[in-house]
Amino acid sequence: MKKHLLLIYFFVYSFHFANAQFFTSKEPLVHTYSIVARDAITGEMAVGVQSHWFSVGTAVPWLEAGVGAVATQSFVDKSYGPKALALLKKGYTAQQALDSLTKVDEGRDVRQVAIIDNKGNVASHTGAKCIQYASHITGTNFSIQSNMMLGDKVCESMKNAFEKSIGKPLAERVLLALEAAENVGGDIRGKQSAALMVVPGKTVEVWNNKTVDLRVDDSPLPLKELRRLYTVHLAYQHMNNGDLAVEKNNMELAMQEYNAAMKLFPQNLEMQYWTAITLANNKQIAKATILLQKIYAKDKNWRELTKRLKPVGLLNVSEADYQKLIQ
C-alpha cells in the first residue's frame, strides 16, 4: 500500500513540476467517463459516472434542482461543482460559467469539466494534457466526456446509447450510456466505483433536491451494482406510491403499485409484508393470511410485528380476523 501511494505521489509531483501547475494533495486523480444530461420534457438533469477510483460519486457529480448539473474530473478540482452552480444561479449560461472558471485555473490543461444548465445549454472542456484517450462530445441536452480510456470509442458509444434511448426515464438513459462505455473497454485501469444522480428541472425544497441519488463506492463490478440499486430504487418508488394510495383509500391503485414493487424486488420480505397488511385492511383476509404465513416461515419476527400493528391503528381488522393473521 505504501509503495502504491509513493508511486502516485512521485507521478503527481513530477507531473506538476514539469508543467509548472499548482495542485494540492487533496485533489483526487479521477480519470473516468461521465455524462451530464437533461430531459427535454420533464426538465430533469442528471450526472452519471464510473471510474477506477474510490468513491467517485463524492468528487465528480454536482447538481442542484432548477439550476444545473456539473461533472468535474481528470485531475479534479471539486470547487468547479459548487462554483459553476453558483454562477448558473446568477444567470450565467453553461459556457459562460465554464469559461469563467477555466480562465483563472492554472491547472486547466489537466482538467475535464462538463456543465449543463436548466435550459439544456451544455459546455465542456478537455484539457490539452488530459491522459489519452481523452475527449468529449456535446449534443442536444447532453455532454459526454472521458479520459484515460482504453480505446477511443467510449464517448461515441455513450452518445449512441443515450440518443437511441429517447423516451425512457432520464436515469435509465444515463445508466445505458455508462454501460455502453464499459462495453467498449472503459477506463484503461479497470473499474471501482460509480454514481447516478438526478434532480428536478424546477427548484424544490432542499430535502427533495435529488430524485435519484445512488452511489457505489467500491466494487469489482460497480455498474452492475449500480443497475441493481437502480432497480431497488424503482421498486421502492412503487412502494411509496402504494402508501400514498392507501392514504387516499385507493386500494386498487395501492395493490397495483405494491405488485409492481414486488415484481422488481421479489425477494424483499418487507414489500411482501406491507402488501399483505394492505390486503388485510382491505378485508381480503384469506389472501393476506396466505402471504403472511409464507413470510413468517422465513422470518418469525414479522409475526411479532403484526401483533404490534393493531394497538397503533395500522391493522384495522376484527379480533377474529386478527387471530387468523397472527396464527
Secondary structure as GFF3:
##gff-version 3
##sequence-region A 1 327
A	DSSP	alpha_helix	2	19	.	.	.	ID=ss1
A	DSSP	beta_strand	29	30	.	.	.	ID=ss2
A	DSSP	beta_strand	32	38	.	.	.	ID=ss3
A	DSSP	beta_strand	45	51	.	.	.	ID=ss4
A	DSSP	three_ten_helix	56	58	.	.	.	ID=ss5
A	DSSP	beta_strand	61	64	.	.	.	ID=ss6
A	DSSP	beta_strand	68	75	.	.	.	ID=ss7
A	DSSP	alpha_helix	80	89	.	.	.	ID=ss8
A	DSSP	alpha_helix	94	103	.	.	.	ID=ss9
A	DSSP	three_ten_helix	108	110	.	.	.	ID=ss10
A	DSSP	beta_strand	111	117	.	.	.	ID=ss11
A	DSSP	beta_strand	122	126	.	.	.	ID=ss12
A	DSSP	beta_strand	135	139	.	.	.	ID=ss13
A	DSSP	beta_strand	142	146	.	.	.	ID=ss14
A	DSSP	alpha_helix	154	164	.	.	.	ID=ss15
A	DSSP	alpha_helix	170	183	.	.	.	ID=ss16
A	DSSP	beta_strand	193	199	.	.	.	ID=ss17
A	DSSP	three_ten_helix	206	208	.	.	.	ID=ss18
A	DSSP	beta_strand	212	216	.	.	.	ID=ss19
A	DSSP	alpha_helix	222	247	.	.	.	ID=ss20
A	DSSP	alpha_helix	251	264	.	.	.	ID=ss21
A	DSSP	alpha_helix	269	281	.	.	.	ID=ss22
A	DSSP	alpha_helix	285	298	.	.	.	ID=ss23
A	DSSP	alpha_helix	301	309	.	.	.	ID=ss24
A	DSSP	three_ten_helix	310	312	.	.	.	ID=ss25
A	DSSP	alpha_helix	319	326	.	.	.	ID=ss26
###
